[in-house]
Amino acid sequence: MWVKPQEILISGNPLWITEKTNSFFCLQIRRGHGDTSRGWAAKVIGTFDSIRDSKPEPFRILLHNDITDFSYIVSVAETIEEITIDWKWLEKDLLPTLLSFDDPLQAMEFAQAKV
């Protein structure tokens, strides 16, 4: 599900695992969801998430660049199938346009407006 871009500080976040990445986007899964063989830390995080009143969606797509430590959440989903639909759209329809920009910051602004 597309969301209004939300700025987050991404450097060194141990709660998320990057599954796919390209020049502008990364698809992440929250530790403790999906594959149960990811270790004890994943089980602790999964347990913690299950007792919280508001738990984050287990899948998300971030808009990012190498210039800044900030990224933007642009899509979240409950299932890998839902997030994969958004990921495929980004790669097919938006990524080629973003790659044509000379200035990465302008590409980021354009992507935020399009999503």
QUISULQUI-V909898 format. One record per helix or strand of 2 or more residues. SS is the DSSP state (helix for helix, strand for strand). FROM is the first residue (numbers start at 1). TO is the last residue. Records with the same first field share a line. If there is no record, write none. Layout:
SS=FROM-TO + FROM-TO
//
This chain:
strand=2-9 + 16-21 + 25-30 + 59-63 + 70-77
helix=40-51 + 80-99 + 104-114
//
